[in-house]
Amino acid sequence: VIVERKGDSRKQRALHGLTRALIANMVNGVSQGFTKSLEVVGYRVQQAGSGVNLQVGYSHPVVVAPMSGITLEVEGNNRIHVSGNDKQAVGEMAARIRKVRPPNVYTGKGVRYSDERPRLKPGKSAARVG
């Protein structure tokens, strides 16, 4: 697939790049697929049919059902793999799972992307030293 533009204005250049990237992502999605991995730190996760069952410190387990075209796989009891053909949908599903319990800035517990390393803040005791 070749994407060409008629002119060289700023808007046409921007839309040209956008269109080219969207088509390239569609081709990659069909040929290879997209995957995002999430880590659950300090809590547990279980496979529940096609969805996942998150036990993240609430009084009840949180059941997350996959969007259409998305598969959720649990590895061990603390890793979730979100995969599918649509890059936007994979990212959206991973963001929805992370939103259930984002990483705590003091302890690091929560759901985070596997390549994410949250900066931990010092607690109250760090201010009292001196």
N, C-alpha and C positions, 0 to 999 in steps of 0.2 A: 504494500500500500504506500503510495507516494502522496504527500500532502504538500500542495503549493498554494501560494497566496498571490493575489493580483497586484497589490501595492506594497509600499514599504512604510506605511504609517505605523505609529506606536501601537494602536489598537489591533491592527491586522497582524503585526508581529506577535503580539501577546496571544491572540486567538489561534494563530498558527501553531505556536508552541503547545498551547493547551490541547488542541485537537490531536496533534502528533502524539503527545504523551498519553491521552486517553485511548487512542487506538493501539499504541504500543502496550499499554496495560491490559487491554482486552485480549490481545494476541498472547501475551505472557500468561494471563489467567487461564486461557483455554489449553495452552500447551503444557504449562508447569503447575499453575495454581499458586495461590498466596497463602502464607502461614504466619501467624503471630503466636508467640508463646507468652504465657503469663505464669508468674510464680505466686503462690499463696504462702506468705511468711507468717508463722505463728498460729495458723488456723488449718482447717482440713477441707478437702473437697472430694466429692465422690461422683462417679458417673450415675446418672439417673435416666435411663433410657437413652434418648438422643440428647438430652440436656445435662446440666450439671447441678449438683446439690452442694451449696456452699454453707459451711458452718463457720461463721466469722464473728462469733461473740454476741450475736443477737439472741433473743429468747426463742427464736424459731430458726430453722434452716431456710436459706434463701434458694429457691429453685429458679434457675435461668434456662429458658427454652431457646434453642437456636433460631435465628431468622431463616427464611427460606434460602436454600443454596449454601448454607453454612453447616459445617460439621464441627462438633466439639468433642475432643478426646482428652481423657484424664490419664496422666502418667504418674504413677505412684499415688501419693495423697496430697501433693502440693504443687502440681504442675498441670496447666491446661493448655492445649494446643487448639487454636481456632484456625480453620482452613476453609478455603472456598475459591471460586473462580473470580469473584468480583473484589477488587482491592479495597474499594470504598466500604463494602459491606463487611469484609473481614475486620477492617479497622474499627468500624462502628460497633460490631459485636464485642470486640476486645475492650473497647472503651466502656461499653455498658457493663461488662463483667467487672472491670476495674472500679467503676463508680459505686459498686455495692459496698466496698470497704477500701478506699484509697490508702496508700501507705501513711502511717503515722510518722510525723516528723521527729518525734522524740524517741520512739522505740524501733521504728522501721517495720512494724507489723502491718499486714494488710495485703492487698492484691496489687502486684506491680508487674510491669513488663519484664521479661527475662533480661533484657539489656539495660534496664533502668537501675541506677544506683542513687537512691534518694540521699540527700545530705541530711545528716542527723544533727539536730540542734542540741546544744548542751542543756542539761536540766537546771533546776533551781540551785543545786549544790555548787554548780560552777560559778555562780555569781557571789556566793558567800566566801569563797576562798580569798584570804588576804587580810 
